[in-house]
Amino acid sequence: MRPYLYIAPAIALFFLLMLFPMAMVFRYSVMDGAILSPNPTFVGLQNFQQIFADPVFRLSIGNTLYFTVMSVVFHLILGLSFALLLNSRRVNPTLRSILRVLYILPWLFTAVIIAIIWRLILDPNGVVNAILMTLNVIDFKVEWFSSPDTAIHALTFVNIWAGYPLYMVTLLAGLQGIPDELYEAASIDGANEAQKLWHITLPQLVPIMVSIALLDFIWTMQVFPLVWMTTGGGPIHATEMMSIYTYKMGFTRFEFSLASASAVIIFILSMSMTYFYIKHQKASQ
């Protein structure tokens, strides 16, 4: 009995701060007039039907998937590329130390700082437009975050820049854990560097890459601060994410029942990816 008393405070906090709010959101999602009405009525799945009938919500699903998939793919590509570079013995050790500091810098900034930095860089009068116009790549000042044609791509690029260091650090640790004997045996057999990468390095890193990619998918799908601080979901819903849609529905339009239904949908999608992550973790043990 005594061990349970030790963990009782943690269980109580988990219930009050996690399970109870989640249960309330699920309850609100099937009610009409939640929070604002003194007598909310049960409407079943009507809120979910109304949410899916909203073209803005369907657009937010597409934006979220594009933003998430592109971010995860390029996080993996950049993280693996930089990890291989930092692990290469052909690079001078001093240069590797300098590059390691430079490559990890985006990880040190908060979402607010990242948003401010890139809003200044991608401003119509910012450095990016100045360089591109000097090189004659463009002949007018592009409004990267204000144009419906470029906003989602610019936002995705910023998120890719901010998130690749996690992959780099994780994969670098994985690379350093691969036994040198495997490469030595491959060299004796006459394998070149590309064959070593394909037949030794990548297979050894696959469990790590799958795990971090699944976690990144879950985190990126729920991203809020970066989007809110850069575009706020605009222009004209061009960067509307499911998290932004839910926030606006609840705290701008005060439709808390619909916002709860949207939050439940995000929760279900996140739990689906969590299931695959847990299944993969058990299979790799």
Buried (B, 14 or more C-beta within 10 A) or exposed (E): EEEEEEEEEEEEEEEEEEEEEEEEBBBBBBBBBBBEEEEBEEBEEBBBEBBBEBEEBEBBBEBBBEBBBBBBEBBBEBBBBBBBBBBEEEEEEEEBEEBBEEBBEBEEEEBEEBBBBBBEEBBBEBEBBEEBBEEEEEEEBBBBBBBEEBBBBBBBBBBBBBBBBBBBBBBBEBBEEBEEEBBEEBEEEEBEEEEBEEEBBEEBBEBBBBBBBBBBBBBBBBBBEBBBBBBBBBBEBBBBBBBBBBBBBBEEEEBBBBBBBBBBBBBEBBEEBBEEBEEBEEEEE
